[in-house]
Amino acid sequence: MKKLFVVLAIFAYIGISTNVVANSGPKDVQFVAKNGTVTYQHTQHTQYGAECGSCHHQGVLSGTCRRCHNGNDAPLFKEVAHKICKDCHKKNSGPTDCRGCHVK
């Protein structure tokens, strides 16, 4: 009985560990923009304490804004990203000028 418990505990640990790693997202995400590419350091931001819902307001798998919002009613990603990023950066001493995030 003890062996069975140990084996089940090991499988549970492996399953939970795999799930956490799989759901931590990509290391970096790049957003190409006219004034330079923004490389969002996903892993680094989550280590700082950024919560998934800060950016993915309808959940990680919700997709683009247009998936839920109807066509032209969808907010522009640029506006949403600037608001979310700049507000957070102001609170947490991150860069708020264009060249702090946009790299040509």
VMD Tcl script that builds the backbone (N, CA, C; Angstrom):
set m [mol new atoms 312]
animate dup $m
set s [atomselect $m all]
$s set {name element resname resid chain x y z} {
  {N N MET 1 A 0.824 -1.199 0.000}
  {CA C MET 1 A 0.000 0.000 0.000}
  {C C MET 1 A 0.868 1.263 0.000}
  {N N LYS 2 A 1.960 1.238 0.777}
  {CA C LYS 2 A 2.852 2.399 0.815}
  {C C LYS 2 A 3.497 2.646 -0.548}
  {N N LYS 3 A 3.867 1.565 -1.227}
  {CA C LYS 3 A 4.483 1.706 -2.545}
  {C C LYS 3 A 3.515 2.356 -3.530}
  {N N LEU 4 A 2.260 1.931 -3.474}
  {CA C LEU 4 A 1.240 2.496 -4.347}
  {C C LEU 4 A 1.087 3.995 -4.075}
  {N N PHE 5 A 1.066 4.361 -2.803}
  {CA C PHE 5 A 0.943 5.773 -2.431}
  {C C PHE 5 A 2.135 6.580 -2.957}
  {N N VAL 6 A 3.343 6.049 -2.809}
  {CA C VAL 6 A 4.542 6.732 -3.281}
  {C C VAL 6 A 4.503 6.902 -4.800}
  {N N VAL 7 A 4.117 5.849 -5.510}
  {CA C VAL 7 A 4.029 5.920 -6.968}
  {C C VAL 7 A 2.994 6.958 -7.393}
  {N N LEU 8 A 1.833 6.945 -6.748}
  {CA C LEU 8 A 0.798 7.933 -7.075}
  {C C LEU 8 A 1.269 9.352 -6.763}
  {N N ALA 9 A 1.988 9.527 -5.660}
  {CA C ALA 9 A 2.509 10.844 -5.300}
  {C C ALA 9 A 3.512 11.333 -6.341}
  {N N ILE 10 A 4.351 10.442 -6.817}
  {CA C ILE 10 A 5.343 10.803 -7.845}
  {C C ILE 10 A 4.638 11.232 -9.125}
  {N N PHE 11 A 3.643 10.459 -9.558}
  {CA C PHE 11 A 2.900 10.815 -10.771}
  {C C PHE 11 A 2.178 12.147 -10.598}
  {N N ALA 12 A 1.623 12.388 -9.437}
  {CA C ALA 12 A 0.940 13.657 -9.183}
  {C C ALA 12 A 1.930 14.814 -9.257}
  {N N TYR 13 A 3.099 14.637 -8.664}
  {CA C TYR 13 A 4.127 15.679 -8.702}
  {C C TYR 13 A 4.557 15.967 -10.133}
  {N N ILE 14 A 4.798 14.926 -10.909}
  {CA C ILE 14 A 5.203 15.099 -12.304}
  {C C ILE 14 A 4.096 15.799 -13.090}
  {N N GLY 15 A 2.859 15.395 -12.881}
  {CA C GLY 15 A 1.735 16.010 -13.579}
  {C C GLY 15 A 1.576 17.478 -13.242}
  {N N ILE 16 A 1.682 17.817 -11.975}
  {CA C ILE 16 A 1.550 19.213 -11.552}
  {C C ILE 16 A 2.714 20.036 -12.091}
  {N N SER 17 A 3.927 19.514 -11.995}
  {CA C SER 17 A 5.109 20.229 -12.491}
  {C C SER 17 A 5.012 20.486 -13.983}
  {N N THR 18 A 4.597 19.478 -14.731}
  {CA C THR 18 A 4.450 19.620 -16.178}
  {C C THR 18 A 3.407 20.664 -16.511}
  {N N ASN 19 A 2.297 20.661 -15.788}
  {CA C ASN 19 A 1.229 21.624 -16.021}
  {C C ASN 19 A 1.695 23.049 -15.745}
  {N N VAL 20 A 2.441 23.253 -14.677}
  {CA C VAL 20 A 2.941 24.588 -14.343}
  {C C VAL 20 A 3.884 25.078 -15.428}
  {N N VAL 21 A 4.803 24.235 -15.877}
  {CA C VAL 21 A 5.743 24.624 -16.919}
  {C C VAL 21 A 5.001 24.902 -18.219}
  {N N ALA 22 A 4.051 24.054 -18.569}
  {CA C ALA 22 A 3.314 24.219 -19.826}
  {C C ALA 22 A 2.473 25.491 -19.826}
  {N N ASN 23 A 1.983 25.908 -18.668}
  {CA C ASN 23 A 1.115 27.073 -18.597}
  {C C ASN 23 A 1.843 28.363 -18.269}
  {N N SER 24 A 3.170 28.328 -18.225}
  {CA C SER 24 A 3.895 29.546 -17.895}
  {C C SER 24 A 4.075 30.444 -19.115}
  {N N GLY 25 A 3.701 29.971 -20.281}
  {CA C GLY 25 A 3.765 30.782 -21.491}
  {C C GLY 25 A 5.149 30.788 -22.105}
  {N N PRO 26 A 5.290 31.489 -23.208}
  {CA C PRO 26 A 6.577 31.557 -23.890}
  {C C PRO 26 A 7.560 32.419 -23.101}
  {N N LYS 27 A 8.837 32.239 -23.368}
  {CA C LYS 27 A 9.861 33.043 -22.690}
  {C C LYS 27 A 9.715 34.512 -23.073}
  {N N ASP 28 A 9.634 34.771 -24.376}
  {CA C ASP 28 A 9.489 36.132 -24.897}
  {C C ASP 28 A 8.383 36.167 -25.948}
  {N N VAL 29 A 7.746 37.328 -26.073}
  {CA C VAL 29 A 6.749 37.556 -27.112}
  {C C VAL 29 A 7.144 38.842 -27.819}
  {N N GLN 30 A 7.172 38.814 -29.144}
  {CA C GLN 30 A 7.547 40.014 -29.890}
  {C C GLN 30 A 6.339 40.609 -30.600}
  {N N PHE 31 A 6.239 41.942 -30.484}
  {CA C PHE 31 A 5.193 42.693 -31.153}
  {C C PHE 31 A 5.880 43.648 -32.126}
  {N N VAL 32 A 5.648 43.452 -33.411}
  {CA C VAL 32 A 6.266 44.294 -34.430}
  {C C VAL 32 A 5.430 45.560 -34.582}
  {N N ALA 33 A 6.101 46.701 -34.494}
  {CA C ALA 33 A 5.427 47.999 -34.611}
  {C C ALA 33 A 6.242 48.905 -35.523}
  {N N LYS 34 A 5.579 49.939 -36.040}
  {CA C LYS 34 A 6.254 50.869 -36.954}
  {C C LYS 34 A 7.491 51.507 -36.325}
  {N N ASN 35 A 7.402 51.865 -35.071}
  {CA C ASN 35 A 8.523 52.560 -34.444}
  {C C ASN 35 A 9.465 51.625 -33.680}
  {N N GLY 36 A 9.430 50.341 -34.004}
  {CA C GLY 36 A 10.359 49.380 -33.422}
  {C C GLY 36 A 9.647 48.222 -32.748}
  {N N THR 37 A 10.291 47.089 -32.766}
  {CA C THR 37 A 9.718 45.875 -32.193}
  {C C THR 37 A 9.796 45.907 -30.670}
  {N N VAL 38 A 8.711 45.510 -30.041}
  {CA C VAL 38 A 8.664 45.401 -28.591}
  {C C VAL 38 A 8.824 43.925 -28.250}
  {N N THR 39 A 9.840 43.622 -27.456}
  {CA C THR 39 A 10.027 42.253 -26.983}
  {C C THR 39 A 9.543 42.207 -25.546}
  {N N TYR 40 A 8.409 41.564 -25.349}
  {CA C TYR 40 A 7.835 41.417 -24.015}
  {C C TYR 40 A 8.460 40.179 -23.392}
  {N N GLN 41 A 9.211 40.391 -22.335}
  {CA C GLN 41 A 9.880 39.292 -21.652}
  {C C GLN 41 A 8.880 38.627 -20.708}
  {N N HIS 42 A 8.130 37.686 -21.267}
  {CA C HIS 42 A 7.027 37.046 -20.577}
  {C C HIS 42 A 7.478 36.402 -19.268}
  {N N THR 43 A 8.521 35.588 -19.332}
  {CA C THR 43 A 9.003 34.894 -18.132}
  {C C THR 43 A 9.432 35.888 -17.069}
  {N N GLN 44 A 10.172 36.899 -17.471}
  {CA C GLN 44 A 10.665 37.897 -16.528}
  {C C GLN 44 A 9.506 38.655 -15.868}
  {N N HIS 45 A 8.505 39.027 -16.653}
  {CA C HIS 45 A 7.369 39.762 -16.096}
  {C C HIS 45 A 6.584 38.903 -15.109}
  {N N THR 46 A 6.399 37.625 -15.418}
  {CA C THR 46 A 5.673 36.766 -14.475}
  {C C THR 46 A 6.487 36.554 -13.200}
  {N N GLN 47 A 7.806 36.557 -13.307}
  {CA C GLN 47 A 8.647 36.449 -12.113}
  {C C GLN 47 A 8.524 37.707 -11.255}
  {N N TYR 48 A 8.286 38.855 -11.893}
  {CA C TYR 48 A 8.080 40.104 -11.155}
  {C C TYR 48 A 6.721 40.131 -10.466}
  {N N GLY 49 A 5.859 39.205 -10.824}
  {CA C GLY 49 A 4.554 39.143 -10.190}
  {C C GLY 49 A 3.393 39.519 -11.087}
  {N N ALA 50 A 3.648 39.750 -12.385}
  {CA C ALA 50 A 2.555 40.056 -13.307}
  {C C ALA 50 A 1.606 38.857 -13.369}
  {N N GLU 51 A 0.342 39.124 -13.261}
  {CA C GLU 51 A -0.665 38.065 -13.309}
  {C C GLU 51 A -1.193 37.930 -14.724}
  {N N CYS 52 A -1.581 36.729 -15.102}
  {CA C CYS 52 A -2.069 36.469 -16.463}
  {C C CYS 52 A -3.206 37.434 -16.840}
  {N N GLY 53 A -4.124 37.652 -15.914}
  {CA C GLY 53 A -5.281 38.497 -16.175}
  {C C GLY 53 A -4.944 39.952 -16.436}
  {N N SER 54 A -3.729 40.369 -16.119}
  {CA C SER 54 A -3.332 41.756 -16.396}
  {C C SER 54 A -3.337 42.032 -17.894}
  {N N CYS 55 A -2.939 41.056 -18.682}
  {CA C CYS 55 A -2.900 41.212 -20.140}
  {C C CYS 55 A -3.994 40.408 -20.829}
  {N N HIS 56 A -4.243 39.225 -20.315}
  {CA C HIS 56 A -5.235 38.330 -20.920}
  {C C HIS 56 A -6.535 38.455 -20.124}
  {N N HIS 57 A -7.274 39.531 -20.356}
  {CA C HIS 57 A -8.402 39.827 -19.467}
  {C C HIS 57 A -9.531 38.815 -19.537}
  {N N GLN 58 A -9.609 38.024 -20.577}
  {CA C GLN 58 A -10.628 36.976 -20.653}
  {C C GLN 58 A -10.002 35.583 -20.573}
  {N N GLY 59 A -8.787 35.510 -20.078}
  {CA C GLY 59 A -8.102 34.230 -19.950}
  {C C GLY 59 A -7.036 34.073 -21.017}
  {N N VAL 60 A -6.056 33.257 -20.721}
  {CA C VAL 60 A -4.897 33.084 -21.583}
  {C C VAL 60 A -5.287 32.594 -22.969}
  {N N LEU 61 A -6.289 31.759 -23.066}
  {CA C LEU 61 A -6.668 31.183 -24.350}
  {C C LEU 61 A -7.764 31.971 -25.058}
  {N N SER 62 A -8.009 33.200 -24.618}
  {CA C SER 62 A -9.110 33.972 -25.198}
  {C C SER 62 A -8.821 34.453 -26.614}
  {N N GLY 63 A -7.552 34.524 -26.992}
  {CA C GLY 63 A -7.215 34.960 -28.347}
  {C C GLY 63 A -7.158 36.472 -28.469}
  {N N THR 64 A -7.341 36.958 -29.676}
  {CA C THR 64 A -7.244 38.396 -29.932}
  {C C THR 64 A -8.490 39.127 -29.453}
  {N N CYS 65 A -8.389 40.444 -29.395}
  {CA C CYS 65 A -9.529 41.276 -28.977}
  {C C CYS 65 A -10.733 41.037 -29.882}
  {N N ARG 66 A -10.456 40.887 -31.184}
  {CA C ARG 66 A -11.541 40.726 -32.172}
  {C C ARG 66 A -12.284 39.405 -32.025}
  {N N ARG 67 A -11.711 38.484 -31.310}
  {CA C ARG 67 A -12.396 37.198 -31.126}
  {C C ARG 67 A -13.693 37.387 -30.331}
  {N N CYS 68 A -13.646 38.268 -29.355}
  {CA C CYS 68 A -14.847 38.521 -28.540}
  {C C CYS 68 A -15.557 39.814 -28.946}
  {N N HIS 69 A -14.771 40.834 -29.250}
  {CA C HIS 69 A -15.351 42.117 -29.653}
  {C C HIS 69 A -15.681 42.048 -31.139}
  {N N ASN 70 A -16.738 42.683 -31.539}
  {CA C ASN 70 A -17.234 42.602 -32.906}
  {C C ASN 70 A -16.453 43.517 -33.847}
  {N N GLY 71 A -15.618 42.925 -34.705}
  {CA C GLY 71 A -14.925 43.654 -35.773}
  {C C GLY 71 A -14.393 45.009 -35.408}
  {N N ASN 72 A -15.006 46.073 -35.931}
  {CA C ASN 72 A -14.522 47.430 -35.709}
  {C C ASN 72 A -14.714 47.910 -34.276}
  {N N ASP 73 A -15.529 47.212 -33.502}
  {CA C ASP 73 A -15.735 47.593 -32.107}
  {C C ASP 73 A -14.568 47.168 -31.221}
  {N N ALA 74 A -13.696 46.319 -31.747}
  {CA C ALA 74 A -12.558 45.842 -30.963}
  {C C ALA 74 A -11.594 46.995 -30.700}
  {N N PRO 75 A -11.077 47.071 -29.491}
  {CA C PRO 75 A -10.095 48.124 -29.222}
  {C C PRO 75 A -8.813 47.852 -30.008}
  {N N LEU 76 A -8.106 48.902 -30.358}
  {CA C LEU 76 A -6.835 48.736 -31.045}
  {C C LEU 76 A -5.806 48.179 -30.061}
  {N N PHE 77 A -5.078 47.165 -30.496}
  {CA C PHE 77 A -4.081 46.542 -29.621}
  {C C PHE 77 A -3.081 47.575 -29.117}
  {N N LYS 78 A -2.675 48.480 -29.998}
  {CA C LYS 78 A -1.713 49.515 -29.625}
  {C C LYS 78 A -2.211 50.309 -28.415}
  {N N GLU 79 A -3.461 50.714 -28.446}
  {CA C GLU 79 A -4.019 51.504 -27.342}
  {C C GLU 79 A -4.109 50.696 -26.056}
  {N N VAL 80 A -4.548 49.460 -26.185}
  {CA C VAL 80 A -4.684 48.602 -25.004}
  {C C VAL 80 A -3.307 48.316 -24.398}
  {N N ALA 81 A -2.348 47.947 -25.257}
  {CA C ALA 81 A -1.004 47.620 -24.771}
  {C C ALA 81 A -0.354 48.832 -24.111}
  {N N HIS 82 A -0.481 50.008 -24.748}
  {CA C HIS 82 A 0.118 51.200 -24.150}
  {C C HIS 82 A -0.484 51.481 -22.775}
  {N N LYS 83 A -1.783 51.350 -22.655}
  {CA C LYS 83 A -2.420 51.611 -21.359}
  {C C LYS 83 A -1.963 50.605 -20.309}
  {N N ILE 84 A -2.058 49.333 -20.630}
  {CA C ILE 84 A -1.683 48.295 -19.659}
  {C C ILE 84 A -0.203 48.418 -19.289}
  {N N CYS 85 A 0.646 48.486 -20.314}
  {CA C CYS 85 A 2.099 48.498 -20.066}
  {C C CYS 85 A 2.544 49.759 -19.344}
  {N N LYS 86 A 2.114 50.910 -19.852}
  {CA C LYS 86 A 2.560 52.167 -19.239}
  {C C LYS 86 A 2.059 52.312 -17.809}
  {N N ASP 87 A 0.805 51.947 -17.572}
  {CA C ASP 87 A 0.270 52.045 -16.202}
  {C C ASP 87 A 1.081 51.168 -15.249}
  {N N CYS 88 A 1.382 49.964 -15.681}
  {CA C CYS 88 A 2.155 49.045 -14.835}
  {C C CYS 88 A 3.587 49.551 -14.668}
  {N N HIS 89 A 4.176 50.026 -15.758}
  {CA C HIS 89 A 5.548 50.523 -15.683}
  {C C HIS 89 A 5.650 51.751 -14.771}
  {N N LYS 90 A 4.641 52.618 -14.788}
  {CA C LYS 90 A 4.650 53.786 -13.899}
  {C C LYS 90 A 4.625 53.337 -12.439}
  {N N LYS 91 A 3.819 52.339 -12.137}
  {CA C LYS 91 A 3.707 51.832 -10.758}
  {C C LYS 91 A 4.962 51.097 -10.314}
  {N N ASN 92 A 5.657 50.465 -11.264}
  {CA C ASN 92 A 6.763 49.580 -10.911}
  {C C ASN 92 A 8.116 50.017 -11.477}
  {N N SER 93 A 8.234 51.292 -11.811}
  {CA C SER 93 A 9.496 51.881 -12.285}
  {C C SER 93 A 10.045 51.252 -13.560}
  {N N GLY 94 A 9.160 50.835 -14.450}
  {CA C GLY 94 A 9.587 50.329 -15.752}
  {C C GLY 94 A 9.701 51.476 -16.732}
  {N N PRO 95 A 10.240 51.223 -17.920}
  {CA C PRO 95 A 10.376 52.297 -18.905}
  {C C PRO 95 A 9.008 52.777 -19.396}
  {N N THR 96 A 8.879 54.099 -19.570}
  {CA C THR 96 A 7.621 54.655 -20.063}
  {C C THR 96 A 7.818 55.479 -21.333}
  {N N ASP 97 A 9.061 55.684 -21.740}
  {CA C ASP 97 A 9.293 56.395 -22.996}
  {C C ASP 97 A 9.328 55.372 -24.130}
  {N N CYS 98 A 9.119 55.850 -25.347}
  {CA C CYS 98 A 8.997 54.948 -26.510}
  {C C CYS 98 A 10.199 54.027 -26.656}
  {N N ARG 99 A 11.403 54.602 -26.601}
  {CA C ARG 99 A 12.611 53.805 -26.827}
  {C C ARG 99 A 12.908 52.827 -25.698}
  {N N GLY 100 A 12.209 52.945 -24.594}
  {CA C GLY 100 A 12.398 52.004 -23.497}
  {C C GLY 100 A 11.869 50.615 -23.838}
  {N N CYS 101 A 10.905 50.572 -24.762}
  {CA C CYS 101 A 10.301 49.283 -25.153}
  {C C CYS 101 A 10.458 49.002 -26.648}
  {N N HIS 102 A 10.302 50.048 -27.469}
  {CA C HIS 102 A 10.386 49.885 -28.921}
  {C C HIS 102 A 11.848 49.958 -29.359}
  {N N VAL 103 A 12.328 48.882 -29.991}
  {CA C VAL 103 A 13.707 48.822 -30.452}
  {C C VAL 103 A 13.730 48.652 -31.956}
  {N N LYS 104 A 14.458 49.537 -32.647}
  {CA C LYS 104 A 14.572 49.451 -34.107}
  {C C LYS 104 A 15.766 48.608 -34.491}
}
mol reanalyze $m
mol bondsrecalc $m
mol representation Tube
mol addrep $m
